[in-house]
């Protein structure tokens, strides 16, 4: 149970994806039955595809967990953000920009990887599973091998995240909190271990910058607050002043992050 609660954000994200896919497949299946392209429907093929899709979705959850880990290592706004800072924007315009940019980045990598699969003797065997469906229908997209899913993760999803960034972890975390934590809760405190000092600050800022939060968010900064000061101090009296300065800098950065006002450029200030 503890493991489920610890990773509930990822599980919730994965379940939402499965439900969305199931809804779209059901919608288009009804359309196919109503306006069939072929008079020879294959129910068995649909069942096989759905079973394969369910099996592969278990592995897809592991890929989701890897993306959450990768999110802490890439720029929030991706390579695009290095050229056009804060390109996402806010509100409807920001949402539209994110959808368009992610769609274009994904489609670019998906197109070239798909072409590569068809011409490469090494990649074709894993992709051949997808083309083994004798009756193409809305469920055919589910017919993939686990190896192909892993290759899609490496050659399509990861490059897309590097280029366009990833901001969904914070959004999903806040969504789960809003579903499960009463608004009367005085505040929510996270553990900051398992990530770098700056990553912890960036993650807090991403959540705190969201609108209409019913409670304040912060970290239990035993690591992300103390580590820089302890590393600077090293138990030597001569380093006390520098350690105090490092502690103040980290506290200032985290204070801004708790208000959603932190920016990566501020980290360049002398600690």
C-alpha positions as CSV (number, residue, x, y, z in Angstrom):
1,X,0.0,0.0,0.0
2,X,2.8,2.4,0.8
3,X,4.4,1.8,-2.6
4,X,1.1,2.5,-4.3
5,X,0.6,5.8,-2.4
6,X,4.2,6.8,-3.1
7,X,3.8,6.4,-6.8
8,X,0.1,7.3,-7.0
9,X,0.8,10.4,-9.2
10,X,2.4,8.1,-11.9
11,X,-0.4,5.5,-11.5
12,X,-3.0,8.2,-11.9
13,X,-1.3,9.5,-15.0
14,X,-1.1,6.1,-16.5
15,X,-4.7,5.2,-15.7
16,X,-5.9,8.5,-17.3
17,X,-4.0,7.6,-20.4
18,X,-5.5,4.1,-20.6
19,X,-9.0,5.5,-20.0
20,X,-8.5,8.2,-22.7
21,X,-7.2,5.5,-25.2
22,X,-10.1,3.2,-24.3
23,X,-12.6,6.0,-24.9
24,X,-11.2,6.9,-28.3
25,X,-11.0,3.3,-29.4
26,X,-14.6,2.7,-28.3
27,X,-15.8,5.8,-30.1
28,X,-14.1,4.9,-33.4
29,X,-15.1,1.3,-33.1
30,X,-18.7,2.3,-33.0
31,X,-18.1,4.5,-36.1
32,X,-16.4,1.5,-37.9
33,X,-19.4,-0.8,-37.1
34,X,-21.8,1.9,-38.3
35,X,-19.9,2.7,-41.4
36,X,-17.7,-0.4,-42.1
37,X,-14.9,-0.1,-44.6
38,X,-15.0,-3.8,-45.2
39,X,-17.9,-6.3,-45.0
40,X,-15.6,-8.9,-43.4
41,X,-15.1,-7.7,-39.8
42,X,-12.7,-9.7,-37.6
43,X,-13.8,-9.8,-33.9
44,X,-11.0,-12.1,-33.0
45,X,-8.4,-9.7,-34.3
46,X,-9.9,-6.9,-32.2
47,X,-9.8,-9.1,-29.0
48,X,-6.1,-10.1,-29.7
49,X,-5.2,-6.4,-30.1
50,X,-6.9,-5.4,-26.9
51,X,-5.2,-8.2,-24.9
52,X,-1.8,-7.2,-26.4
53,X,-2.5,-3.6,-25.6
54,X,-3.3,-4.4,-21.9
55,X,-0.1,-6.5,-21.6
56,X,2.1,-3.8,-23.1
57,X,0.5,-1.1,-21.0
58,X,2.1,-2.7,-17.9
59,X,5.5,-2.0,-19.5
60,X,4.3,1.4,-20.6
61,X,3.9,2.3,-16.9
62,X,7.6,1.7,-16.4
63,X,8.3,4.1,-19.2
64,X,6.1,6.6,-17.4
65,X,8.2,6.2,-14.3
66,X,11.4,6.7,-16.3
67,X,9.9,10.0,-17.8
68,X,9.2,11.2,-14.2
69,X,12.9,10.5,-13.4
70,X,14.1,12.1,-16.6
71,X,12.0,15.2,-15.9
72,X,14.3,16.1,-13.0
73,X,17.3,16.0,-15.4
74,X,16.1,18.2,-18.3
75,X,15.2,21.8,-18.6
76,X,11.5,22.5,-17.7
77,X,11.0,24.2,-21.1
78,X,13.4,22.0,-23.0
79,X,15.9,23.2,-25.6
80,X,13.2,25.5,-27.0
81,X,13.2,27.3,-23.6
82,X,16.9,28.0,-24.0
83,X,16.1,30.0,-27.1
84,X,12.6,31.3,-26.2
85,X,12.4,31.5,-22.4
86,X,8.9,30.9,-20.9
87,X,7.6,29.9,-24.3
88,X,4.6,28.0,-22.8
89,X,2.9,31.1,-21.4
90,X,-0.2,30.8,-19.2
91,X,-3.9,30.2,-19.7
92,X,-5.5,29.0,-22.9
93,X,-2.7,30.5,-25.1
94,X,-0.1,28.5,-23.1
95,X,-2.1,25.3,-23.4
96,X,-2.4,25.8,-27.1
97,X,1.3,26.5,-27.5
98,X,2.2,23.4,-25.5
99,X,-0.1,21.2,-27.6
100,X,1.2,22.5,-30.9
101,X,4.9,22.3,-29.9
102,X,4.6,18.9,-28.4
103,X,2.6,17.6,-31.3
104,X,5.1,18.9,-33.9
105,X,8.1,17.6,-31.9
106,X,6.5,14.2,-31.4
107,X,5.4,14.0,-35.1
108,X,8.9,14.8,-36.3
109,X,10.6,12.1,-34.3
110,X,7.8,9.6,-34.9
111,X,7.9,10.1,-38.7
112,X,11.7,9.5,-39.0
113,X,11.8,6.6,-36.6
114,X,8.9,4.9,-38.3
115,X,10.7,5.3,-41.7
116,X,13.8,3.8,-40.0
117,X,11.8,0.8,-38.8
118,X,10.8,0.0,-42.3
119,X,14.2,0.1,-43.9
120,X,16.4,-1.2,-41.0
121,X,16.8,-5.0,-40.8
122,X,17.5,-4.6,-37.1
123,X,14.3,-2.6,-36.3
124,X,11.8,-4.3,-38.6
125,X,11.3,-7.5,-36.6
126,X,10.0,-5.6,-33.6
127,X,7.8,-3.4,-35.8
128,X,6.5,-6.4,-37.8
129,X,4.2,-7.3,-34.9
130,X,2.2,-4.1,-35.6
131,X,1.8,-5.1,-39.3
132,X,0.7,-8.7,-38.5
133,X,-3.0,-7.7,-38.1
134,X,-4.8,-9.0,-41.1
135,X,-7.9,-6.9,-40.5
136,X,-6.8,-3.3,-39.9
137,X,-9.1,-1.4,-37.5
138,X,-9.1,1.0,-34.6
139,X,-7.5,-1.5,-32.3
140,X,-4.5,-2.2,-34.6
141,X,-2.5,0.6,-32.9
142,X,-2.5,-1.5,-29.7
143,X,-0.7,-4.4,-31.5
144,X,2.9,-3.7,-30.6
145,X,5.8,-5.6,-29.1
146,X,7.3,-4.7,-25.8
147,X,10.6,-4.1,-27.5
148,X,9.0,-1.7,-30.0
149,X,7.5,0.2,-27.1
150,X,10.9,0.6,-25.5
151,X,12.4,1.8,-28.8
152,X,9.5,4.4,-29.1
153,X,10.4,5.6,-25.6
154,X,14.1,6.0,-26.5
155,X,13.8,7.4,-30.0
156,X,10.6,9.4,-29.8
157,X,9.4,10.2,-26.3
158,X,12.9,11.1,-24.8
159,X,13.9,13.4,-27.7
160,X,10.5,15.1,-27.5
161,X,10.9,15.8,-23.8
162,X,14.5,17.0,-24.3
163,X,13.3,19.4,-27.1
164,X,10.0,20.6,-25.6
165,X,10.7,20.0,-21.9
166,X,8.3,18.5,-19.4
167,X,6.0,20.2,-17.0
168,X,3.4,17.5,-16.6
169,X,4.8,16.0,-13.4
170,X,4.0,19.2,-11.4
171,X,0.6,19.5,-12.9
172,X,-0.3,15.8,-12.2
173,X,1.0,16.1,-8.6
174,X,-1.2,19.1,-7.9
175,X,-4.2,17.4,-9.5
176,X,-3.8,14.3,-7.3
177,X,-3.4,16.6,-4.2
178,X,-6.5,18.5,-5.1
179,X,-8.5,15.2,-5.4
180,X,-7.3,13.8,-2.1
181,X,-6.3,16.6,0.3
182,X,-9.0,18.8,1.8
183,X,-8.8,22.5,1.1
184,X,-8.8,23.1,4.9
185,X,-5.4,21.5,5.2
186,X,-3.0,24.2,6.6
187,X,-0.2,23.2,4.1
188,X,1.6,20.4,2.3
189,X,5.2,19.6,2.9
190,X,7.2,17.3,0.7
191,X,10.5,15.5,1.3
192,X,13.3,16.9,-0.8
193,X,15.6,13.9,-0.9
194,X,16.5,11.9,-4.0
195,X,17.1,15.0,-6.1
196,X,19.6,17.8,-6.4
197,X,19.2,21.0,-4.4
198,X,18.3,23.1,-7.5
199,X,16.0,20.4,-8.9
200,X,14.0,20.4,-5.6
201,X,13.7,24.2,-5.9
202,X,12.6,24.0,-9.5
203,X,10.0,21.3,-8.8
204,X,8.5,23.3,-5.9
205,X,8.4,26.4,-8.1
206,X,6.6,24.5,-10.9
207,X,3.8,23.5,-8.4
208,X,3.6,26.8,-6.5
209,X,3.3,28.8,-9.8
210,X,0.0,27.1,-10.6
211,X,-3.2,29.1,-9.9
212,X,-5.9,28.6,-7.3
213,X,-3.9,26.4,-4.9
214,X,-6.0,25.9,-1.7
215,X,-3.0,25.4,0.5
216,X,0.7,26.5,0.6
217,X,3.3,24.0,-0.7
218,X,6.8,23.6,0.5
219,X,9.6,21.0,1.1
220,X,11.0,19.5,4.3
221,X,14.5,20.9,3.4
222,X,16.8,18.8,5.5
223,X,18.8,18.0,2.4
224,X,18.0,20.7,-0.2
225,X,18.5,23.5,2.3
226,X,21.4,22.2,4.4
227,X,23.5,20.4,1.9
228,X,25.2,23.4,0.3
229,X,26.0,25.0,3.7
230,X,27.4,21.7,5.1
231,X,29.5,21.1,2.0
232,X,30.9,24.7,2.2
233,X,31.5,24.5,6.0
234,X,33.4,21.2,6.1
235,X,33.6,21.5,9.9
236,X,36.2,24.3,9.6
237,X,35.8,27.6,11.5
238,X,37.2,29.5,8.6
239,X,34.3,28.5,6.4
240,X,31.5,29.6,8.7
241,X,30.9,32.9,6.8
242,X,30.8,31.2,3.4
243,X,28.5,28.5,4.8
244,X,26.1,31.1,6.2
245,X,26.1,32.8,2.8
246,X,25.4,29.5,1.0
247,X,22.6,28.7,3.5
248,X,21.0,32.2,3.0
249,X,21.2,31.8,-0.8
250,X,19.4,28.4,-0.7
251,X,16.8,29.7,1.7
252,X,16.2,32.7,-0.5
253,X,15.8,30.6,-3.6
254,X,13.4,28.2,-1.9
255,X,11.4,31.1,-0.4
256,X,10.9,32.5,-4.0
257,X,10.0,29.0,-5.2
258,X,7.3,28.6,-2.5
259,X,5.7,31.7,-4.1
260,X,6.2,30.5,-7.7
261,X,8.6,33.4,-8.3
262,X,11.9,31.4,-8.7
263,X,13.9,31.5,-11.9
264,X,16.9,29.5,-12.9
265,X,18.9,32.6,-13.7
266,X,18.8,33.6,-10.0
267,X,20.9,30.5,-9.2
268,X,23.8,32.3,-10.9
269,X,24.0,34.8,-8.0
270,X,27.0,34.2,-5.7
271,X,26.0,31.8,-2.9
